[in-house]
Amino acid sequence: MSDLIEAKRAKPPEYVETNDEPATAIEVAVRPTDPAPPASASWEVRQEWAVRFVRWFLSVTGGEVEHPDGAPDGYRWRMEYSDCSRDPQNYEKCAELELAAYQAERGE
């Protein structure tokens, strides 16, 4: 299965489901301290870093939002995660610019 298909099928990490238990929230996100892996890194390495970074990024930019066209919950997370897991280094650079714009707009 391709990396892109895996990324699109990923569930938001805010919820963990077990066999018989309902989904439960995970603690507040923290920005990864390790550097973003390159696009040439293994899928597992990129995926693990992307989950942590996207969780943090969404927590500081307003969290999960529903797509205006009525897409299912988790739409924004899946889109951000898909982009991040393909090329974490590039995504991190773009996220920094977006975060700076977000903070400027809010006067932070």
C-alpha positions in Angstrom: 0.0 0.0 0.0 1.4 3.4 -0.9 2.3 6.0 1.8 -0.4 8.3 0.5 -3.1 5.7 1.0 -1.8 4.9 4.5 -1.9 8.6 5.4 -5.4 9.1 4.1 -6.7 6.2 6.1 -5.0 7.4 9.3 -7.3 8.2 12.2 -6.7 11.3 14.3 -4.5 10.5 17.3 -6.7 12.4 19.7 -8.7 9.2 20.2 -7.6 5.7 20.9 -10.0 2.8 20.4 -9.7 -0.6 22.1 -11.7 -3.7 21.4 -14.6 -3.0 23.8 -13.9 0.4 25.1 -15.0 3.8 23.7 -12.5 6.2 22.4 -10.8 8.4 25.0 -8.9 11.7 24.7 -5.1 11.7 24.9 -3.2 14.3 26.9 -2.2 17.8 25.6 0.1 17.7 22.6 3.8 18.8 22.8 5.9 19.8 19.9 8.5 17.2 18.9 12.0 18.2 20.0 13.7 15.9 17.5 14.3 17.3 13.9 11.9 16.5 11.2 12.9 13.5 9.1 13.6 13.9 5.4 11.1 12.7 2.7 13.6 9.9 2.0 13.2 8.4 5.6 11.2 5.3 6.1 7.5 5.5 6.2 7.5 4.5 9.9 9.9 7.2 10.9 8.0 9.9 8.9 4.6 8.7 10.2 5.6 8.6 13.9 7.0 12.2 13.7 4.1 13.5 11.7 1.6 12.2 14.3 3.4 14.1 17.0 3.9 17.3 15.0 0.4 17.5 13.6 -1.1 16.9 17.0 0.9 19.8 18.4 0.3 22.1 15.4 -3.5 21.6 15.5 -3.5 22.2 19.2 -1.9 25.6 18.8 -3.9 26.7 15.8 -7.4 25.9 16.9 -7.5 22.1 17.0 -9.7 19.9 15.0 -12.3 21.6 12.8 -15.0 20.1 10.6 -14.7 20.7 6.9 -17.1 23.4 5.7 -18.5 21.0 3.1 -19.6 18.6 5.8 -16.7 16.2 5.5 -16.4 13.7 8.4 -14.8 14.7 11.7 -11.1 14.5 11.5 -10.9 16.0 8.0 -8.4 18.7 8.9 -6.2 16.2 10.9 -6.1 13.8 8.0 -5.2 16.5 5.5 -2.4 17.9 7.6 -1.1 14.5 8.5 -1.1 13.4 4.9 1.0 16.4 3.9 3.3 16.1 6.8 4.0 12.4 6.5 5.0 12.8 2.8 7.7 15.4 3.5 8.1 16.3 7.2 10.9 18.8 6.7 8.9 20.8 4.1 5.7 20.6 6.1 7.5 21.9 9.2 8.7 25.0 7.2 5.2 25.7 5.9 3.7 25.1 9.3 6.1 27.7 10.8 5.0 30.3 8.3 1.3 29.5 8.9 1.8 29.6 12.6 3.5 33.0 12.4 0.6 34.3 10.3 -1.9 32.8 12.7 -0.2 34.5 15.7 0.1 37.8 13.9 -3.6 37.7 13.1 -4.4 37.1 16.8 -2.0 39.8 17.9 0.3 37.3 19.8 
